[in-house]
Amino acid sequence: MAKTFAMVLEEFNKPLVPTEVEIPELTEGQILVRISYAGICGSDVHMWRGEDARTPLPMILGHEGVGYIEKIKGEVKDINGVPLKEGDFILWSRSVSCGKCYYCRIAMTPERCPQRWTYGIHRGFAEPPHLLGCYARHIVVEAGTDIFRADPNKIDPAVLVSASCSGATVAHAFELGRPQFGDVVLVQGAGPLGLYGVAFAKQSGASQIIVIAGTESRLELAKKLGATMVLNRRKTSLEERKELIMEATYGRGVDVALEAAGTVPAFEEGITLLRPGGTYLSVGFGVPAGTTELDCFEIVRRNLKIQGVWVSDTRHTHQALAVLYNDAEAFSEIVSHRI
């Protein structure tokens, strides 16, 4: 039987273990993919540290990946209904929902499906077909997974990996937040989530896009993606940032704020920068990070909308890919390391 190679998480906070793995016989609807690139998401780091209760040990981490099809069992079609074939370069939705429950069929929010599971997060190495994470030379893409064809000659394939997680999650946020053409959008954080936030804000017709973050190189990339004002939180105070933002918005505050930092202080600051009637979208918290106090009367008095955003669905991946392709050159700088 053919073998492949995987990096297996056996203990939290310990190096991943290089492991030789037998490639299983495929069942109907399964695809064997040779991984070309896999992303390191903040969630992978939380899982490696043992901070995410969903992490079964041992397991192969990695929920963002792209690669070439080596084998297919039966006929499998992409999201456009076109049959896939060996040699196709693909990206797949990182999670699979049941498609039958209340959340999938009635609420139309399959990302809340109780049976939803995610590659490299929910299913351990001991569970067949074993190769279910992207930190390996091969992955078995299960039947029922939504698949996108991609062209590695038109875009850097390493850039594509972020679309299925960070990009899709931000697409979900903008779907829920519904920013209007001409809105002023604030983005807190300039990691992959925040950078996609800038790109989506530009696509939505924002008149101003303000970014608060602490890394100069990421703030420069935010400018390339469309940010009109960048504020380094390490070089400015809370008071200075509020004064600058209020001055830029005629004293009102921003229409929409996207929290992509995953910290309580960022959340607390962002609420104060909204105009009355503004919308706050929080996407940055992947694991528990603390609590805060909110003045309920002030939320009511100011007509604020506070929206949590958890993961995404296939349509959001589709939207993220469209935004990515629209500005592929700028997005190429999102890849910090190639290992």
N, C-alpha and C positions, 0 to 999 in steps of 0.2 A: 504494500500500500504506500502511496506517495506521502511524503512528509513535508512539513513546513516549519516555520519558526515563529515564536511569539514571545513577548515580554510579559510575564505573569506577575501580578501583584499577589504575593503570598502573605505578607505582613505589612500593616500600616507603618508608614514612615521609614520603610526599608527599601533598598534598591529593588527594582523590578528584576525578576529572575528569567534569564534567557532559557527558553524551553522548546525542545523539539516536539512537534505535535503531528499526529497522523491526520491527514486530510480525510474526512468522513465521506462515505458514499452519499451523494445527494439524493434527496427525496423530491417528489413532484413540486415544482414551483421554486425550488431553491436555486441560487446562483453562487458559484465560487468566483470571488473577485480577488485579483492580485492587487494589494494596496500600493498605490503610488505615493500618496501623501496622507498624513493624519495630523490633525491639529491638537495642540495642547490648550485646552479650555481651562478657565478658572475652576470649573466644576471637577475636572480631572485632578487638579491639585487638592481640592477639598476632599475628594474621595481617597486619594493617596494618603492623606493625613488622618483618615478615619473620621472626618467631620460630617459625613453624609450617611445617614442611617440606611440608605438603600443599597449600600455596597456589600455584596456577598463575597466572601473569600473562599478559595482563590478566584481571581478573575483577570480577564484581559481588559484593561481600560481603553478608552478612546471611542468617542461617539461622533467625531467629525472625520470623515474620510472620503477619498475618491480613488478610483482605480479601474483596471481593465478586467472585463469578463473573461475568465478562463474556461468555465464550463457552465452549462445550463441544463436543468432537468425539466423537460417539457417546454411548452410555449409560455413565455413570460413577456408582457408588454410594458412599455414605458408609460408615463402619464398622458402621452398623446395617443396611446393605443397602437403604437408601432412595435412589432415584435423585436425583441432584443436578440442579439447574436454574439457569438464568441468574438472577442476583439473590440467590442464597443467600450468606450470610456464612459463611466457613469458616476453619478452622485445619487445617494439614496436618502430618503427621509430618515432621520435618526431614530424615529420611534414608530411603533405599530399599535394601532387601536383596534378594538374588537369590531367596530362598524355596526353593532346591533343594539347597544344599550341606550338608555335615556339620553346620555350626554352626546353620543354619536348621532342618534337619529332624531331626537326631539329638540334638545337644546342646541344642536349643531355646534357643539364645542368638543370635538373628539380629543382635544388635548387634555380634557378633564376625565376621559374614560377611565374607570377604575381598573380596567384590564390593560391599559396602555403600558407598554414596556419599551425601553430604549437600549440600543446597542451600546455596550461598554459601560452600562450603568446598572441595569436590573438583573441581568442573568449571568451567573457565575461560570467559571471555566469548567467546573465539573458537570455542567448541564449540557447535554447534546444540543446542537452539533459542536459545542466547545468553542469554535472560532467565531465569537460573537462580539469582539472588540477590535478596534482599528490599530492597536499597537501590536501588529503582527504582519507577516508577509502576505497572509491571506485572511479573508473573512467570508463566512457563509451568510449571504443575504437571504433571509427567510421569505417564504411565500407570503404574499399579502403586503409586502413592503412597497411603498411608492418610489418609483425610480425615474431619474432624470438623465437623459443623454447629454453629454457635454463634448465640446471639441477642444482638446488640449492644445491645438495649434492656434486657436483664437484668443485664448486667455491662459495665463499662468495657472496650471492646475493646482499649485500650492495655495493660491488665493481662493480657489473655489471652496475649500473645506469649511471656511467660516460661514458660508451662506446657509448651511443646514442648521446651524445653532444660533450664533450671534445675530446673523442677518435675519433669519426667520423669526426670532424672538422680537426683534425690533419692528419687523413688519406687523406682527401681532399687536404690538403696542400702538403703532400708528393707526391700525384698524380700529382699535378700541377708543383711542384718543381723538380721532378724526380732526386733525388740525386743518384749518381753513386756509385758502390761498391768501397770502398777505400776512399771516400770523407771524409773531415773533416767537421763536422756539429757543429754549434754553436746553443744553445738553450738559449733564454733570458726569464727567468721566470721559476719557479718550482712549479707552481700551477698545477691543473689537465692537462691543455693544455701543459705546458712545460714538465711534466713527461711523458705524452704520446709521446711528441716529442722525448724524450730520447729513449723510447722503440721502436718507429718507426725507428729512426736513427740506433739503434742496429740491427734491423731486416733488414735494407737496406744494411748492411755491411759497415757502417762507420768505418774508421780506427781510428778516434778520435772523441769523443763527449764531447764538452766543454759546461758547464752550468754556466750562470751568474744569481744569484738570491740573495735574502736578508735574507733568513730564513735557519738557519743551519740544522734544522731537515729535511727540504725539500731537501737541498743539499745532505744530507746523503742518503735519499731515491733515489735521482737521481743517486748516485753511485751504489746503489743496482740494479737499472734498466739498468746500462751500461755506465754511464758517466765516462770518463777517466780523466777529469779535472774539478774541481768546483771552482768558484770564488765568494766570498761573496762581493756583491757590497757595503755593508755597511762597509767593512773592507779594501777595495782596492779603488784606484782612477781610473779614466778613463785612465790616462796615464799608470798606473801599469798594468791594464788589457790588454791594447793594446800591451804593451811590452811583456807580458807573452804569449799572443796569437800569436803574430808575431814570437816570438822565437820558439814556438811549430810548426809553419807552414813554417819555413825556410824563413821568411820575406814576404811570399805571402799574408797571410790572409786565412780565411775559405772559403770552396767551397760553402756551403749552410748555411744560418742563418735563424732560426725560431724565429720571434718575438712573444712571448706568454705572454708579460707583460702588454700590453695595455696602455703604457705611451709614450709620445712624446720623452722624453730623451732616453728611451731604443731604439726607432726607430732610432734616430739620431746617437747613438753610434753604433748600429748594422751595419749600412751602411758603417761605416769607417773600420769595421773589415773584410769586404769581400775582397777576392782576385779579381784581374781583371777577368772579365767574370763570377763572382760569382752570386748566386741567393739569393735574400732576400724575405722571405715569412712572411707576416704580418697577424696574426690571432687573436691578442689579443684585438682588439678594438671592443667592443660590443655596445658602444654608443659614440657620439662625445667627443673627449678628447683634442682638440686643433689642431693647425697646425704647420708646420715647413717649412723652406726654403730648397730647394734642388738646387745644382749647376748642371744645365742641361748639361753643357759641360762635367763635371766630370763623370756624369752617362754615357754619350756617349763615352767619352775617355776610360773609364774603362770597357766598354761593360757590364754594370751591368743589371741584370734582377730583377725588383721589382714587386712582385706578391701579390695582396690582395687576401684574402681567406675568403669567407662568407659562413657560415654554411656547409651543407653537404647533401648527398643523401643516399639512402638505402645501396648501395654498400660500402659506406664508413663505415657505422655501421658494416657491415659484416667484413670488414677488421679490424676494431678496436676490435671486439670480438675475432678475431683470435690472434691478438697481446696480448690481455688481457689474454686469456687462456694459451698462451705460457709462461707467467711469472706471474701466478696468485698469487703465494706466496708473491712476492715483491709488487705487486699492492695492496695487502690487506692493506698495510700501508697508502694508499691514503685516507682512511676513517679516518677523524680526530675526529669526534664526532658522537655519536648515541643518538638521542633524542627521 
